[in-house]
Amino acid sequence: MQEQAIQWGAIAVVGSIMLGSLIVNLGLHWREKQHRRRARGFRNMKSMAQQQRERVRRPDWRQAPRATHRGWR
């Protein structure tokens, strides 16, 4: 009887540790996701297609002709 109670106690301790670590891990993952969502600018709610359309409209400065002798030097 005593050994069986010790076994169930050990199982309960191991199970509670595993369950607690799972809950902590899920909580941290959720917080990180929320933080990333806010950092990305969640308020401007633009779709990926809209962002790509804007990127296409923006001029690509790498394709511009080199202005080697222009400037303040």
N, C-alpha and C positions, 0 to 999 in steps of 0.2 A: 504493500500500500504506500509506504514511504517513498520507495524508488519510483513508483508510477507518478506520484505527485511531483517529484523532482524532475522527471522527464517532461511532464506537461508544463512545468514552470520554465524549463529550458526552451521548450518549443515556443511558449508564449513570449519569452524574452527575444528570441531570434526573430520571430514573426513581427513583433512590435518594432524592432530595429529596422527590419526590411521595409515595413509599411511606412514608418516615419521618414526613412531616407527617400522613399518614392514620393511621398507628399512634398518634402522639402525640394526635391529635384524638379517636380512639376511646378511648384510655386516659383522657383528661380527662373525656370524656362519661360513661364508666362510673363514674369516681370521683364525679362530681357526682350521678349517679343513686343511688349507694350512700349518699352523704351525705344526700341528700334523704329517702331511705327511712329512715335512722336518725333524722333530725330529726323525721320524722312520727310517731315512736313505733312502730317496726317490731315491738317486743316485744308490744304489746297486740293485734295481729292482728285488729282488728275490721273487718268488711265495711262497705261504704258503706251497705247497707240497715240494718245494726245501728246505725250512727251516726245515720242519719236517724230511726230509731224513737226513739232517745234524745232527739234534738232535738225531736221532736213531744211527747214526754212532759214536757219541761222547760217551766215556765210562761213565757209571753212577758211580760216586764216592761213592754213598751211598751203592752200592752193594759190594764194595771192602771189604776184610777182615780187621777187626780192628787191627791196629798195636799199641797195648797198651804199650809195653815196648820199642818202638823205638823212637828215638828223642834225643834232646840235654839235657833233664833233667836227 
